[in-house]
Amino acid sequence: MKNVLIIGASNGLGAHLATRFAKEGCAVVGTGRRPAEDVSAEGLADYVRLDLADPDAPGRLMEHLNGRSPDLVVHNAVSYGPLGNSDLTLEELEALFRVNSLVPYRLLQDLLFAVPEERFCSCVVVNSDAIYSANRQSGAYAASKAALRVLTTALADACTTRNASVSTLLLGPLADPRKTAELRKVAARRGVAEKEIVRAFLRKSSPSYVIDSLIDFESCFRSVQYLAGLGRSANGMLCKLDGGSSGSLI
């Protein structure tokens, strides 16, 4: 049985990944900011309430694991910062970068280097196509995810001589339940088919998208499975499931 650690497993995509790996027979440990009673993931073998805004989070998780080495680590935790506020204070910017890039880098490094050399460990870092575009509203978030991308590359380089791989799953617009519910309400209010509203939403989000529907969670799960199944060949790999938003030559 594989041991899987999902960082950011309390709801949304992370909860789906945790549930699906548990159904595949894996022993899944999940982390998240929510209390255990509010976690939507099913079949977890263990859950750790962990806030990556806490600089001590890496140490607390390592202490909780107590030597239990994962075969697969999926980093999915994310912060979008204060909603509707484009002029973040220095403290808010520092908190955003801490959660989205700095603490994950330290935490993943600690996890990978704690795995015994005779065991292989795959690490898949979930990132966002926001790194390819930024405006006043999204700039700080995009920069924090771009920093994560660079630090993930550094982790992959550190694993060159280790029995491990570090890869990135780059995602575009996801079919998050809250997002789909909002789009469904808009469609009902306008009296048009939901798929038409989704197409309009995608065109407005990015003129480079070549999809007409949101990316479903199951496709993300299969992509993580694929990356983990490649073994050491996945080290440094970037898998794009982003709707074509980065498909230009630039």
Order of alpha helices (4+ residues) and beta strands (2+ residues): beta-alpha-beta-beta-alpha-beta-alpha-alpha-beta-alpha-beta-alpha-alpha-alpha-beta
